[in-house]
Amino acid sequence: MLVGFGLGLFGQHYNDFTVDEPAHIAAGYAALARGSQARWLLPEHLTPPLLNALEALPVYLAQPRVALEALPGWGVSFPPYVRALLAVLEQTWPPPQLQLLTRLPVIWLAALLAAVIFRWGKDMWGEWGGRLALFSLVSDPNLIAHGQLATTDAGLAALGTATLFCVWRWRRRPRWRLGLLSGGLLGLTLLSKYSGGLWLLAAGLVVLTTLGQRRSSLRPGWVASSGLGLLLIGLLAPVAVYGIGVWTYRGLNLPLPAAEYWAGVLAQAGSSGARWAYAFGFRGYTHWWWYFPAAFLIKNPLPWLLLLGVALAALVRHDGRRLVALALFPAGYGLVAMESGLNIGYRHLLPVHPFLHLLVGGGLWVWLQARPRSVGRLTLCAGLALWSLLSVLLVWPYELTYFNEVSGGPAAAYQYLTDSNLDWGQTPPEVLDQYAQAHPGLRRSAPAARWRPEAGLYLVGASALQGLSPGDPFAYEWFRHQAPTAHVNAAWLVYAVPELELGWVAQCSRPVAPLDEPTIVHNSGLTDLRQLSFDCSQAWVYPTGGAAGGYYAFDHSLYQPLRLQWPSLLAGPPSPTDAFLQRHLSATQVIFDKSHVDTRPAYVLHSLARGAVMPPLPAGVYPAPADTAPLALVATDTLVTPAGFESGLSLIGTQVRWQADELEVETWWRVEADLSGRGFSIMAHLLDADGAVLAVADGLGVAPLDLARGDVWLQRHRFALPLTSGPFWLRTGGYWLDDLSRWTVTGWANTDALFLPLMP
């Protein structure tokens, strides 16, 4: 217990206020200083006042006369009030002292939790069962991390566990004294967080099952009165704080005890999908049922997970009754969290941890007792326990950033989870300032041009990287698709950005061109950027033929839903549904994935580097008049490539792909001269050997006015395979749309077509 207490007490000094702590302190100070006059902040803060008041109590007792009504935001807006009050308090106490004063109540509650776990484990399995459970708890990085912060997570776990411990003891010996104590603790739990109602349900189930049992030594009326009194005392706590309020439902205004409290419960439950969330490469305003199970596997030490597995197996075999009794609450709580819990931090699963530590302690003791002289079992337990403790000590005092080896540890954690799992604002400013001083020119703000950050060194918070900071969730989107060169305290990532070339932007017009002119200028930082449009379902374009780098933009509907990749267990980069797009994007890199629709469509941006190598193109076509029978060309020796046309274009190659019921041909073209702007189309006819037309796939998927000298583009021609077995030929070339006249092949009189044999 001293080790656990010391880790929290001394470790908190190295962590700055997290994002949520100032809000909890400000809300608690307002509740202590103004009572019911502070209720205006409840709809914004969404937290009952008890733990907040405990955290603010030391500073309130020392400085109770702050003129809250004179602070900016008071009675109107919560965030300005929080900032203003914190500034006032810091005039009296330097930040380290203010942090210690406001965090001490939670540190003591964490010590209370440790004491309860030891006592509960001892009552169930004897002293060694309690000691093993206590050791398991002390080596829990998540409880250590949040047990030193002025928030509500560890305090709720402590009070809730104490409540159920007392209810469990009441069940064994129903007495009014235990009933009063359990009811009082239940009331405190309800006032700690809006999820406290889950403890009310658990206590109610225990009372009901107890009333259903026959006990000859106790009068049923005595048991019923003490049990119902327990629940009533718990329910009276919110009423005592919130009073009688008005419940508005379908136009009806109904008086209800603690109406504001129950409204907060519903508001909290309904907000699970209303916040931007990130996990394992997935993100958005959404909720994932798998969030907490996946976080459980990477936010806890591997050896502890193994010990938990051994303990559960031992209890299943030797002590199933106690296993069921202790597993019911964490199982129920876990299911509720999976269904409606906020996907913003594993901390919301902390209330199940005390029960898991009890199971570890009891299960390991049962397992060791099954073979008391087994040196192997004792050595295995000791080795795993030491490994678990060392893994926590090695990350001290930054337990908030703990991730186990499955995810690659804290340095790679930003790819899996962020927010309060990794980067919650706990890195002290002086740590970042020291790094900035050691690296002159380091940038710590988002780039103005989101697609093309200026060259230099950038320091980016993991939460901001994944879009979890207030403001634009895509402010650092470009960095998400790059590898960091270093990290600071695991929560901050360092990126070295080279000079980025952006000569053009080509966007697909299907189903809609996602970018408009203001969007392109704002995100590129360039007002003279060359812009092209093409239909990516039937064409592709390489501006300047690859001599200059640029970006491709596509509507997000053209991409498959993200899927986990093996073995990284991360969502892979966006992948198009069309194999044609996949082939031609293989040489590019995703640099921007705007997956959320707001005022502009969702889109994906790919970069093509200067000098990108285009695929090799088969050489050899036969120039001949369009009415020539292809069979007559076989005996000639007139293969040419490239083949120029009077239009200023030349065919530089073809690619052919045979599929089960379709033939796909790509004709590749290069612009050799300035085009007149005259409309044209590319001819593509599937012929048999005698020249009979079997299928036609003419088309043009690029805007002629967008093309310039040096550009390369390809046209995609798709033919449904005829019933005949071939051989087949392709007749291609170009023609003007205004008079349908075919282009003449340069250097070949009266020649207006090119023929290509198609061999499966």
Secondary structure, DSSP 8 states (H G I E B T S, - for coil): -HHHHHHHHHHGGGS---SSHHHHHHHHHHHHHHGGGGGGGHHHH---SHHHHHHHHHHHHHS----GGGSTTTTT-HHHHHHHHHHHHHTTS-HHHHHHHHHHHHHHHHHHHHHHHHHHHHHHH-HHHHHHHHHHHHT-HHHHHHTTSSSSHHHHHHHHHHHHHHHHHHHHS--HHHHHHHHHHHHHHHTT-GGGHHHHHHHHHHHHHHHTS--TTS-HHHHHHHHHHHHHHHHHHHHHHH-EEEEEETTEEEEEETHHHHHHHHHHHTTTTSSEEEETTEEEE---TTHHHHHHHHSS-HHHHHHHHHHHHHHHHH-HHHHHHHHHHHHHHHHHHHHH--TT-GGGGGGGHHHHHHHHHHHHHHHHHHSTT-HHHHHHHHHHHHHHHHHHHHHTT-GGG---GGGTSGGGGGGT--GGGT-SS-S-HHHHHHHHHHSTT-B-S--SSSSS--SEEEEEEHHHHTT-SSS-TTTTHHHHTS--SEEETTTEEEEEE------EEEEE-SS-----HHHHHHHH--SS-EEEEE-TTTEEEEGGGGTS-EEEEEEGGGB----EETTTTEE----BSSHHHHHHTTTSEEEEEE-S-SSS--EEEEEE-TT---------BEEE-TT--GGGGTT----BSSEEBTTSEEEEEEEEEE-SSEEEEEEEEEE-S------EEEEEEEEETT--EEEE--B--B-GGG--TT-EEEEEEEEE--SS---EEEEEEEEETTT--B--BTT-TT--EEEEEE--
